[in-house]
Amino acid sequence: TLVFGTPIIVFALQAALVEGITDALAISAAVVAVFYALIAAWLWRSRGEPLRLLSESFMALAVVFATITIPLLFDARWTAAAWAVEGAALVWVGTRQGRQLAKLAGTVLVFISGVAFIDDGWHRDAGLVVLNGNVLGGLLISLSAFFTSRKLESFDNPNFRAAQKLASMTLFIWGMLWWLGTGWMEIIDRVIFIDPAGYHNRGPLFLLFLSLSAGVS
């Protein structure tokens, strides 16, 4: 709670403080990312193995804030993406420490992030192609769900095996829906924007997206 809860609360307060200032929140996220990366490196060099978990947690936070810096530069909907990555980080720590509450909280957070993203809606013609808040936010939710699913699947606890298997499968489906849905919505958005009458081009482009996705996987 102290390690992961504090930066999220403080960052939410920072968002309120810098509201209306161009790119201020993105700069704040980048500064926080550098801060946690430096702390993690210092802890590892000075304390080593005894504080390895804390160092890794700080490095995870650095990755989280570095990740959300990108969509912040293109779109203001940072909350859903941040929640998704934070949920994945909680599950990662929970599996390392064997803490069921952390894994449960992280799993719920990944789902809530998707609901929050849907509630905000898809912003038409938002920024550059692919490099925009719609796509990057959706992909962060998808990748967080895939990562969380994998972690829950690989963690073997006889007392919670059935529940973790169900959660892992559900998260995988959730991640797949977000991956395909994000691709489909971006294709529709860009095709209509470039050519309002180009509805017939959606199918081939989506098949290309599916092929590329299969190749990457």
Secondary structure, 3 states (H helix, E strand, C coil): CHHHHHHHHHHHHHHHHCCCCCCHHHHHHHHHHHHHHHHHHHHHHHCCHHHHHHHHHHHHHHHHHHHHHHHHHHCCCHHHHHHHHHHHHHHHHHHHHCCHHHHHHHHHHHHHHHHHHHHHCCCCCCCCCCCCHHHHHHHHHHHHHHHHHHHHHHCCCHHHHHHHHHHHHHHHHHHHHHHHHHHHHHHHHHHHHHCCCHHHHHHHHHHHHHHHHHHHC
